[in-house]
C-alpha cells in the first residue's frame, strides 16, 4: 500500500524538531537558573566551531584575537555579573581550540620526529592527570586545561599554517595587537585604570602579589595578567626587529611604542631575551656558514659593555617619585646589578629552577600535571606537592618527572635546530621570524597562567614542523 509520507522522511523531520526543542528547552532552563552567561559562551563557541568548518585559517585568527582580548572581555562581563569560581569565558578558547585541534590530530600523519615527541608528551600528560601527589583529580584536570590546548594548536599549525599565512598572521594581526597593548599599557601607567580593571585588581589583590611593584600596579593592558602583556610586547618587538633585518622596514615604527612599554613593564628577563633574539637574527641574516656565532659573540660583548656603561646613568634619583620612576627604577636596578639579591631576583629564580629540575629525578613520576599551576591553589586538597619553577621546561620536570622534562627539552632543542637549519638551507625568512619569536619567549612556550601567547607559539612550532617536513628532510 502506498503511503502519503515516505518512511525516511519522518525520522529526519523528527530529528530536526527534537534537536530544536532540546536547544530551546535547554536554553530556557539555563537562563531561568541564572546561567545566561554560560549560554552565551556556548553559543559563541558554537559560532567559532562553525567558522572552523567553513574557513579554518580565519577561525584560527579569530580564536587568537579573542584570546588576546580575553582579559578585558572577562573584566567587563564579570564586573556586571560577578566573579564566578570557574569563569566560563576563560574556558571558551581552550575548549574550542582543543576540539578543533583534536579533529585535525585524528586525521594527521604523525610522520616526523617532532610530531612523535609532541604526541608522546601529550600521552604522558594524560597519564599525569591522575597523579595523586598533585592533590586530587580536579587539579589534574585543571592542569590539562593549561597545557593541552596549546599543544592542540601545534596540530592546527601543522595542518593549516603555511609560510604565507604565518607571515600575514605575525605582521597583520600580532604586531598591531602588540602596539595596541603598548598604548593601553601607557594609558594605565599614566591615567590609571578603568572601573572594570580596578574591580579586577581588587578581586585578585590577595592572590596576585606580583602585580604590585613598589606600591604601584603593573600595567596589563587588555590581557589576563601583566605577564601575558609583557610576553606580547616581547613578541611584537621581536617581529619588528626581524622585520628590519628581513626587509620589512616599516616594522621599525612599531618599536617606538613597544620598547619603552617593555622597559616600563618592570620585567627584566624579556629585555635580555629580546637582545639575544635581535643579535641572533642579525647575525644569521648577515650570511650563512660558521661565522654567525662569531658575529653574535662580538655583538653581544659590545651590547653588554654599552649596557654596563649606560644603565647607571638611567637610574632615577631617590628624590623622584611616581609610578613611572618606580617601575623604571625596579627595571634598571635589576639589569645593572643582576647578582645583587637586593636589586635582582635572578639568583632566586635560578635556585627555584634548579630545585624543580632536581625534583624530576628525586620524584621520577612527577607531582602531576596540575602541580604548581593555578588549579593546585584552587582545587588541591591538603598535602598537595610540587611548586612552579616559573619556566616551562622546569615545570615539566616537576609535573611529569625526569622523562617528561627531558622530552620537553629535546622538543625545544629540536624546534630551534629545525629553524636554524631551514634558514641555512633555504633562506626562508619566515623561519627567521619564527626563530626570533621563540627566542624572545624562550622557557615560556608552555607556561601555565598565560592564556593567549602559548597558543600562538605552538601554532608557530606546528608550522615549523610542517614546512621543514615538506621542504627537506632534516
N, C-alpha and C positions, 0 to 999 in steps of 0.2 A: 504494500500500500504506500502511496506517495504521501508525504507529509509536507506541510506548508513551510516548516523550518528545517534546515539541514542539521544533521546530528552534530556536525563540527562547529556550527555557529553558536550554539548555546554555551558550551564551555568557554569559548573566547569572550563572549559577551559577559558571562558571569564573572570571569576572572577580572575584567576591567572594572565592573561595578564593585566587586569585593575589594579590590585594591583602593579604589576611590573612597569607599566607605571607611575602610581602615584608616586611611590618611586623615579624613575629616574627623572621625571619632577620636583618633589618637591625638590630633592637634587640639581638639576641644578639651580633652582630658588634661593635656599638658598645660594649656592656658589657664583652665579653671583651678588647677592646683598650684598656680603661681610660678610656672616654669616657662614663661613666654620667651625668655632669653635662650633657653635650651632649644626651643623650637626654631628660633631664628638662626641659631648656629647650625642646626641640622639642615635647614633649607639652604643656607649658604654653602654648606659642604656638598649638598646635592648639586648645586649650580657649578661648583668647582669640578666635581667629578664629571658632570655632563660636558663641561667645556673641555676636559681632558680627552673625552671620546671624540670630540669634534676637531680640536686643534691642540695637540699635546704640547707643542712648544709655547704657544700662547698661554696655556694653562700653567706651565712651569713659571713663566714670567709673572703671571697674576698671583700665584701662590707665594713667590718670593717677595713681591711687592707688599702683599698683605702681611707677610711675616716681618718685614722691616718696620711697618707702621703699627704692628700689633700692640705695642706698648701703650700708645695714646688711644687706640681704639678701646682697649680694655679699661683704661683710666676713665675715659668719657662715659662708657656704658656703666661701669661699676660705681661711679660717683652718683649715678641716678638710682641703680637697682641695689647697691650694696655690694660688699666684697664677699663672694662665696668661698667656702672652704676649698672647693675644687672648681676652678674657673673654666667653663666650657669653651670660652673664647680662646683660651690657651691650648686647648686640645684640637682646635679646628685644623690648622695646617699640618701638625704631626700625623693626625689620623688620616686626612685626605691624602697627604703625601705618601704615607705607608701603604694605603690601598692602591694608589696609582703605581708606586714602585713595585709592590708585590705582583701586580698584574704583568709588569714587564719582566720581573725576575723569573716567573714561571714559564716565560716563553724564550728567555735568553739562553744562549750557549755559554756556559762557563768555561771558556777556552783559552784563558790567559793566566799566567802565574798570579797577577794582581787580583783578578776576579776570584780565583780559587782561594786566595788568602782572605779576601773580604768575606767570602761565604763561610769559611771555617771560623772566622772571628764572630760572625753572626750566630752560628750554631753554638759556639762557646758562650756567647752572651745569653742565648736562650736557656742553656743549662744553668747559668749562674742566677737566673731569676729565682730559682728555688733554693739558693744557698741560705741556710738558716742563720748564719752569722750576721747577716745584714739587719735582722730584726723583724722578719716576717715577710709573707708573700707580697703584701701590698708595697713594701719597699722595693722588692724586685721588679714588680710591675711598673712602679714609678721610675726605676732606673731604665727599664725598656723604653719608656716614654721619652727619656732624654737621649738615649743612644741609638735606638733602632731607626727612627725616622731619617736622620742624616745619612745613614748607610743606605737607606732605600733610595735616596737621591743619587747615590753612586750609580745605581742601575738605571735611573732615569737619564743621567748624564751619558752613560754608556750607550743608551739607545737613541737619544734624541739630540744631544749637544754636539753638533758639528762645529768645526772651527769657525765658520762664518757666524753661526748662532752665538757662540761664546764671545766673539769679538763684539757683536752687537749687544749682547747682554751686559758686558762689562762697561762699554762706553756709553750706551744709550739708556741704561737703567741704573746700574750700580753706582757709577761715577756721579750722575746727577743726584741720586738719593744721598750719597755721602756729602755732597755740597749742601743740600738742604739740611742734613743733620748738623753740619758745622754751623750754619746760620741759626738753626734752632738752639744749638748749644750756646752761641753768643748771646742770644736773647735771654736765655735762662740765667747766664752768668751776670749780665748787665742789668736786666729789668726784673729778674726774679721769676717765679713760677706761676703758671695759671692755676685757677682754683682746683681743677681736677687733678693737676700734677701735685699740688700741695696736699690734697686729700690722700693721694697715694703715698707721698713721703711720710705723712703721719701714720698711715696704715703699716708701713714696713720699717718704721724707725727702730723698733726694738730688735728686729731680726737682721737688719741690713746695715751693720756698723760701718762697712767700707764706703757707704755713700757719703759719709761725713768726713771732711778733711779740715782740721783746724777750726772747727765750729761752722764751717760752710759746707753746703751741699754741692756735690759734684754735678755738673750738667749731665743729662742723659737724653736730651732731645726727645724723640718720639719712640725710643726703644724701651724694652722691658727692664733694662738695667744700665748703669753707667759703663759697665764692661762691654756690653753689646754696642753701645755708642762709640766707644774708643776703637773697637775692632773694625767697625765700618769706616771710621775716619782713616784707620791704617790701611784698609783695603783700597779706599779711594785714592789715598796718597800713593800707594804702590802702583795702581793703574795709571795715574797721571805721570809718575816717574818713568814707567815703562813706555808710556806713550811718547815722551820726549825723545827717548833713545831710539824708538822704532818709527818715528816719522809723524806721530800724531801731535804736532807742535801746539795745537790749541789746548791740548790736555794740560799744558803747563799752567793755564789760567786757573784751573781747579786748585792748584797748590796754594794760591793766595788765601782763600778761606780755610783750607784744610790744615795746613801746617801750624798756624797759630792756635787753631782749635785743638789740635792734637797736643800741643805743648800745655795749653790750659786745662786739658783733661786731668793733669796731675798723675798720669801713668808713665813710668819710666821705660818699662820693657818694650812697648810699641815703638818708642823713639829709636832705641838701639836696633831693633829688628828692621825698622824702616831704613836705617843707614846701611845695614848689611844687605838688604834686598836691593837697594839702589846701587850699591857698589858691585854686586854680583851681576845684575842686569847690564850695567855699564861695561863691565869687563868682558862679558860674553858677547855683547853686540859689537865690540871693537874688533872681533876676529875670533876664529876658531883655533884650535890647537892648544898646546900645553901652556902657552903664555898667559892664559886668562887668570890663573891663580896668582901669578906674579903681579899682575895689574891690581887684583883685589887686595893683595898684601900691602903693596905700596900705597894705594889709595886709602886703605884702612888705617895705616900708620899716620898718614898725613891728616886724616879726619880726626883721629884720636888726639893728635898734637894740637890741632886747631881748637877742639872742644876743651882740652885741658887749659888752654890759654884764655878762651872766651868765657867759659861758664862762670868763673869767679866774678867777672865784671857784670854778669846778668843778674846776680843775686840782689833782690830788693833790700833796701836798708831796713833796719829794725823799726825805724820811725814810720815806715809805710804801713798802711792798713787797708782793709777791704778784701773782697773775695778774690779779685784778680791777683793781687800781690800774694795772698795766702797760697793760692794754687801754684803760682809761679815759683814761690819760694820752696814749696814742697818738691816741685819738679826739679829745679836747678840744684837744690841741695843734695838730692839723691843721685843725680848724674855726676855731680862734681866729687862726691865722696861715696862711691859705691861700696866700699869696705867698712865704712863707719856705721855701726849699728844705730847711732843716734840720728843719722840723716837718711840711711837707706835700709831697706828690708831685704836686700839681695841675699845676704848670708842666711837669713832666716828662711827664705824661700828655697834656697839650695839644700838646707838641712831638712826641710819638710819633704822635698822631692827625694832626697837620699833615703829617708826613712820609709817613704812609700815604695820605692823600688826594692829596698831590702825586705819589706814585708811580703813582697811577692814570692820570696824564697823561704821565709820563715813560715808562711801560710800558703803553701803551693796551690791550694784550691781556691784561694782568694776569699774575700769577705762578702761577695755577692754583687750583682750588677748595680744595685741601688745604694751601696755603701758610699758614704761621703757626698751624696747628692742631696738636693732639697727634699727628696722623697724620704730619706732617712730621718731628717729632723721633723718631718710632718707625721710619718706613719710608724716609725720604728718603736718597738716595744723596748722596755728597759733591757740593757745588756747588749745592745747593738754595737758593732765594732766597725772599724775602718774609717779613715779620715781622708778628705780630699787633699791632693798634693798641688792643686791649682794648675796642673798641666795634664794634657790628655794622656800621654804615654805613662806618666806616673800613676794616674788613676787606673789605667788598665792593669798595672801590676797589683794595685790594691784590690781592685774589684774582681779580676779574673785570675790572679795568681801569675807566676812567672811565665807560664806558657802563653797566656793571653798577652802579657806585657811584651814578650819577645816577638810574638806575631805582629803586634801593632808597630813595634819599632822597625821590623822588616818591611811592613807596608809603607811606613814613612820614607825609609831609605829608597825603596823601590820606586815610589812615585817621583821623588826628586831626581833619581837617576834616569828614569824614563824621559823626563822633561829635558834634562841636560843633554842626553844623547840625541833626542829628537831635534833639538836646536843645532847640535853639532853636525848632524847628517843632512837635515833638510832646511835649516834656517827658517823654520816656520814661526812667524812672530807670535802667534797665539800661544806657542809653547813657552816663550819667554814671559809673556804676560801672566800666564797661569803660575809660572815659577815665582815671579815677583809676589803675587798674591799669597802663595803658600809659604814663602819665606817670611813675609811680614806677619803672618798668623801662625808661625811655627809653634808647636806644642799646645795650640788651642784649636786644632782642627775638629776635635770631637770633645769639646768641653761642656760639661753639664751646666745648665743655667743660662746659656745663650741660645735663643730660640730661632735666630734668623741666619747668622753668618755660617754656622756649621752646615746648613742645608746648601748654601751656595758653594762652600768649599768642597763638599763631597760630590756635588754636581760637576765641578771642575775636575776633580780626581777621576770621576767616571768618564768624562770627555777625554782626559789624558789616556786612559786605558784604551778607549775606542780608537783614537786617532793614531796611536802608536801600533796598535794591532793591525789596522788597515794599511798603514804606511810601510811598515817593515817589521821584521821580527827582531825584537830587542831582548 
